[in-house]
Structures are given as structure tokens and as C-alpha cells.
């Protein structure tokens, strides 16, 4: 009995220490990132593909301002040059100049400081459970910035839980560089700033974008009226799919139809600082081209996963439905959500 009590006491103590440790790390990350007023820079990613080539370095310009405002534009010459992602604090805008197709989702409100803290705490607890961390270099440098270099290893085998290294800017903790190695130990994906400047001057219209008059634009307003799942399945001319397994606290909050003549919906599933949405349409609509990102599979079907700032976007086709799942959740967890869509 005494031995059992000691074991239970030790387990509870370790759990309490882990919770305190996670809270301390989350507070440090939230404080560091929250201290950033603005930055601009250039990133280079490898491992991306669009169905034609894999591993071609892709350069993007990045502009950030406090409040989560973000503008990312692909600058590498070629089929994806000029592709744009903008979050202005109220709406997300996507633009493809090659296809002249744009998407704008209104009513995407920035989380509060408390919600951001809760989101970071959940990510931290999940990371500490899934990985082990070793500090390799306290004085590394990336893009002229001092950084802490960490080696991160999976605590146990799980899908897409890869060994990786991350360089966090000191003291803001902003990730400056990441390198992931796949199961075969080859480089799977890398991301790094080649240039970075904090507190640059920002034009008043830096996060504004006007679509050309000849663009095909699909818009939603998440603050507008919604549909029930039954109504969406009755009105759409494609099979409406929804996740069957969501992280704790998440649920379908609203389904909104686009006012465009083509049937399209967005399914909102946010929770306490963790944003999640699923855009659905009939496959073959919207001048679709193969998006640029990491080639993955979802439900045995080819899919593409792309990273834009804190967001991960997964796109794929299932049962004739084009799906695009977006969230600031960690990508292995988001892939698990995608796998459950039916």
C-alpha cells in the first residue's frame, strides 16, 4: 500500500510539474511574440511541390503587424509568382493571379490576448507530450538575428511526428528557421528567413488588396446567417463532408454559403484562440490548379499541405468534393482532423 501511494504521489507530482513547466513556457512564448510590433522579411522554403516539381526553393515576402496582421506573397518566378495570402484582422484574402481566382472570408476576428494564451498553452502541452527538446546552441544566428537552436525528437512514433531542428529568435521566440527530416532521415521540409527586419515602416494600405475587375471572387461572411448541416446537404450539389473527430472543445459553430452563384460553403470550427475552417465546393470549380505545398496523403488520396505564418492549409478531393482545411493547430493534429472528414 505504501509503495502504491508513493508511486501515485510521484505521478501526481510529475504531472503537476509538467503542467507548471508548460504554463511557464507558454507565458514566455506569448510574452515574446506579443512584444513584436511588426517585421518584414524574406523566407525560403524547400520540399514544396505543385504536381510538377519537388524541392525547388520557393521565396516569399512576409509582412507582419501587431494584432496578427499578415501578408505573404510568393516572389519566386514561375507558375505561382504573385500568389497572395492576407489577414487584415477581420478577413482572410487569397489571390491567384495565374487563374484570376480570389477568395475572401470576412468575419475572421483576431483572438483576444487571453484566447491566444490558452491556444499557446494547449500547443505547448501537446508538444511537451509528443517531443523531447535539447538546446544545441544558445548563440546561433539566422538572417542576422540571434537565435536559440533546438533539436526536437518525437517521444514516440506517430504519423508526421518528425525529428526537426528549430531556431527561435532571442528573445521574441519567433521561429526563424526549421528543418524537418522524414522517416528516412532525408530532409523533408525546410523554412528559413534569409532577411528579417523588426519595426519597419508600414504603409496604411499594406494589408489591403483590391481584386481586378476580371477576377472570379468567392466571398463569405462568418458574421452572416448560417445553414444547418441538413440544409447545407440539401442545397449543395456536392457531397458535404465534415470532420468526425475534432480536438477537445471544437465543434461546428456555423456553416455559411457563399453568395456566388456556384454552390460553396465554409464550415467554422474555432475554439478559444484556435482557429479552424473547412471550405467545400464541387471538384472542378473555381479554376482549380494544383496548389503549391508539401505533398501528403489524406484518406489515401493525394493532398497538399502549405504553411502560411501560423496557419496550415490542407487541400484535397474526396468523393468529388474539393476540400480546404485551414487552422493554426499543429500540422500533425490538423492532418488527423482531415483524415476524419466524411
C-alpha positions in Angstrom: 0.0 0.0 0.0 2.8 2.4 0.9 4.6 1.7 -2.3 1.4 2.3 -4.3 0.8 5.6 -2.6 4.4 6.6 -3.3 4.0 5.8 -7.0 0.7 7.7 -7.2 2.2 10.7 -5.3 5.2 10.7 -7.7 3.0 10.5 -10.7 0.8 13.4 -9.5 3.9 15.5 -8.6 5.4 14.9 -12.1 2.0 15.8 -13.7 1.8 19.0 -11.7 5.4 19.9 -12.5 4.8 19.2 -16.2 1.7 21.5 -16.1 3.7 24.3 -14.4 6.5 23.9 -16.9 4.1 24.0 -19.8 2.5 27.1 -18.4 5.9 28.8 -17.9 7.0 28.1 -21.5 3.6 29.2 -22.9 3.8 32.5 -20.9 7.4 33.1 -22.2 6.3 32.4 -25.8 3.2 34.6 -25.5 5.2 37.4 -23.9 7.9 37.2 -26.6 5.6 37.1 -29.6 3.4 39.7 -28.0 6.3 42.1 -27.8 6.7 42.2 -31.6 5.2 45.4 -33.1 6.0 44.5 -36.7 8.5 42.8 -39.0 9.2 42.3 -42.7 11.4 39.7 -44.3 12.0 37.1 -47.0 11.6 33.4 -46.4 12.9 30.4 -48.4 11.1 27.0 -48.3 12.2 23.7 -49.7 10.3 20.4 -50.2 7.3 22.1 -51.8 5.6 20.8 -55.0 2.7 21.5 -57.3 2.5 18.2 -59.1 5.4 19.2 -61.4 8.5 19.6 -59.3 9.6 18.8 -55.8 12.3 20.6 -53.8 12.6 23.8 -55.8 13.3 26.6 -53.3 10.4 29.0 -53.1 10.9 32.6 -51.9 8.2 34.6 -50.3 7.9 38.1 -48.9 6.4 38.4 -45.4 5.0 41.4 -43.6 3.6 41.3 -40.1 2.0 43.9 -37.8 0.7 43.6 -34.2 -2.8 42.1 -34.0 -1.9 39.2 -36.2 -2.0 41.1 -39.4 -0.1 39.2 -42.1 0.8 39.5 -45.8 2.6 36.7 -47.6 3.4 36.8 -51.3 5.2 34.3 -53.4 8.0 36.1 -55.3 9.8 33.2 -57.0 9.4 33.5 -60.8 7.1 30.8 -62.3 3.6 29.4 -62.1 3.0 30.6 -58.5 4.5 34.1 -58.6 2.2 36.7 -57.1 0.1 34.3 -55.1 -1.1 36.1 -52.1 -2.3 35.5 -48.5 -3.5 38.4 -46.4 -5.1 38.6 -43.0 -6.1 42.1 -42.0 -7.6 41.4 -38.6 -11.1 40.9 -40.0 -10.8 39.0 -43.2 -8.6 36.4 -44.9 -7.9 37.0 -48.6 -6.3 34.6 -51.1 -5.4 35.5 -54.6 -4.0 33.6 -57.6 -3.1 35.9 -60.5 -2.5 33.0 -62.8 -6.1 31.7 -62.6 -7.6 35.2 -61.7 -9.4 33.5 -58.8 -9.7 35.1 -55.4 -11.2 34.1 -52.0 -12.2 36.4 -49.2 -13.6 35.3 -45.9 -15.0 38.1 -43.7 -15.7 37.9 -40.0 -12.4 36.2 -39.1 -11.9 38.1 -35.9 -8.5 38.1 -34.2 -8.4 36.2 -30.9 -8.1 38.1 -27.6 -4.9 38.1 -25.6 -6.5 35.6 -23.2 -7.5 33.3 -26.1 -4.0 33.5 -27.6 -2.5 32.5 -24.3 -4.9 29.5 -24.0 -4.1 28.4 -27.6 -0.3 28.6 -26.9 -0.7 26.7 -23.6 -2.6 23.9 -25.4 0.1 23.7 -28.2 2.9 23.7 -25.6 1.3 20.9 -23.6 0.8 18.9 -26.7 4.4 19.5 -27.9 5.9 18.5 -24.5 3.9 15.3 -24.6 4.8 14.5 -28.2 8.5 15.5 -28.3 11.8 15.8 -26.4 13.8 19.0 -26.6 17.5 19.6 -26.4 19.2 23.0 -26.6 22.1 22.8 -29.1 23.3 26.4 -29.4 22.4 29.5 -27.4 24.3 31.8 -29.7 23.2 30.8 -33.2 22.4 33.4 -35.9 19.8 33.4 -38.7 19.2 36.3 -41.0 21.3 38.5 -38.8 19.3 37.7 -35.7 20.4 35.9 -32.6 18.7 32.6 -32.1 18.3 29.6 -29.8 18.8 26.4 -31.7 16.8 23.3 -30.5 16.9 19.7 -31.6 13.4 18.2 -31.3 12.8 14.5 -31.3 9.5 12.5 -31.2 8.9 11.0 -27.8 7.2 8.1 -29.6 6.3 7.1 -33.2 3.2 8.7 -34.6 2.2 9.9 -38.1 4.1 13.1 -39.2 5.8 13.4 -35.8 9.2 14.1 -37.4 12.6 14.9 -35.9 13.4 18.5 -36.5 15.5 21.5 -35.6 14.1 24.9 -34.9 15.9 28.3 -34.4 13.9 30.7 -32.3 14.8 34.4 -32.3 16.0 35.5 -28.9 14.2 37.0 -27.1 10.9 37.0 -29.1 10.8 33.2 -29.7 9.8 33.9 -33.3 10.8 30.8 -35.4 13.5 31.9 -37.8 14.4 28.6 -39.3 13.1 25.0 -39.2 14.4 21.7 -40.7 12.3 18.5 -40.7 13.7 15.1 -41.5 11.4 12.3 -42.7 11.4 8.7 -41.6 14.4 8.0 -43.9 16.3 10.8 -42.3 16.3 12.8 -45.5 15.3 16.5 -45.4 11.5 16.6 -45.8 10.8 20.3 -45.4 12.8 23.4 -44.5 11.9 27.0 -43.9 14.2 29.9 -43.1 14.3 33.7 -43.2 17.1 35.0 -45.4 16.3 38.6 -44.5 14.4 39.9 -41.5 13.9 43.4 -40.0 11.9 44.4 -37.0 9.8 47.6 -36.7 9.8 48.6 -40.4 7.7 51.5 -41.6 4.3 50.1 -42.7 2.1 51.8 -45.3 -1.5 52.4 -44.3 -2.7 50.1 -47.1 -0.1 47.3 -46.6 -2.8 44.7 -45.7 -5.4 45.9 -48.2 -6.0 44.3 -51.6 -8.4 45.0 -54.4 -9.3 42.2 -56.8 -9.0 43.1 -60.5 -12.3 43.6 -62.3 -11.9 40.4 -64.3 -11.3 38.3 -61.2 -13.7 35.5 -60.1 -14.1 36.1 -56.4 -15.7 33.8 -53.8 -16.7 35.5 -50.6 -18.2 34.5 -47.3 -19.1 36.5 -44.1 -18.9 34.4 -41.0 -20.9 37.0 -39.2 -23.8 36.5 -41.6 -26.7 33.9 -41.3 -25.7 30.3 -41.3 -27.1 27.0 -42.5 -27.8 23.8 -40.6 -25.8 20.7 -41.7 -29.1 19.3 -43.1 -29.8 22.5 -45.1 -26.2 22.5 -46.4 -26.5 18.9 -47.6 -29.9 19.7 -49.3 -28.7 22.9 -51.0 -25.2 21.9 -52.2 -24.7 20.0 -55.5 -21.8 18.1 -54.0 -21.4 15.8 -51.0 -21.0 17.9 -47.9 -18.2 16.4 -45.7 -17.4 17.3 -42.1 -14.8 16.1 -39.5 -15.9 13.3 -37.3 -13.0 13.7 -34.9 -12.2 17.2 -33.6 -9.8 18.3 -30.8 -11.3 18.9 -27.4 -13.6 22.0 -27.3 -14.0 22.2 -31.1 -17.4 21.7 -32.8 -19.2 23.0 -35.9 -20.2 26.5 -35.0 -21.6 27.7 -38.3 -21.9 26.8 -41.9 -22.1 29.7 -44.3 -22.9 29.6 -48.0 -21.0 31.8 -50.5 -23.4 34.4 -52.2 -21.6 33.4 -55.5 -23.8 31.5 -58.0 -21.6 28.4 -57.6 -22.6 26.4 -54.5 -19.8 26.7 -51.9 -19.7 26.6 -48.1 -17.3 27.3 -45.3 -17.6 25.3 -42.0 -16.4 27.3 -39.0 -15.0 25.3 -36.0 -13.0 27.8 -33.9 -12.3 27.3 -30.2 -10.7 29.6 -27.7 -7.9 31.0 -29.8 -7.6 28.0 -32.1 -9.0 28.9 -35.5 -10.3 26.2 -37.9 -12.4 26.3 -41.0 -13.2 23.9 -43.9 -14.1 25.3 -47.3 -16.0 23.0 -49.6 -17.1 23.1 -53.3 -17.7 20.7 -56.1 -14.4 19.5 -57.5 -13.6 21.2 -60.8 -15.0 24.6 -59.7 -13.0 27.9 -59.3 -10.4 27.3 -62.0 -8.6 25.0 -59.7 -4.9 24.3 -60.2 -2.6 22.1 -58.1 -1.7 24.3 -55.1 1.9 24.8 -54.0 2.8 22.9 -50.8 4.1 19.6 -49.3 2.7 16.5 -51.0 0.9 14.4 -48.4 -2.0 11.9 -48.4 -5.4 12.2 -46.7 -7.6 9.1 -46.6 -5.3 7.5 -49.2 -5.9 10.4 -51.6 -3.2 12.9 -52.8 -3.3 16.2 -50.8 -1.2 19.3 -50.4 -0.2 21.0 -47.2 1.1 24.5 -47.0 2.3 26.8 -44.2 1.5 30.5 -44.1 2.6 32.2 -40.9 0.8 30.5 -38.0 -1.7 28.8 -40.4 -1.6 25.4 -42.0 -3.7 24.7 -45.1 -4.5 21.2 -46.3 -6.3 20.8 -49.7 -7.6 17.6 -51.3 -10.5 16.0 -53.1 -12.8 13.4 -51.5 -15.9 11.8 -53.2 -16.0 14.6 -55.8 -15.8 17.4 -53.2 -12.9 19.9 -53.2 -11.8 20.5 -49.5 -9.6 23.1 -48.0 -8.9 22.8 -44.2 -7.2 25.8 -42.5 -6.1 26.2 -38.9 -3.4 27.4 -36.5 -3.3 24.0 -34.9 -0.1 22.0 -35.2 0.1 20.2 -38.6 0.1 16.5 -37.3 -3.1 17.2 -35.4 -4.7 19.0 -38.3 -3.9 16.1 -40.6 -5.7 13.8 -38.2 -8.7 16.1 -38.4 -8.5 15.9 -42.2 -8.4 12.1 -42.1 -11.7 12.1 -40.2 -13.6 14.2 -42.7 -16.5 12.2 -44.2 
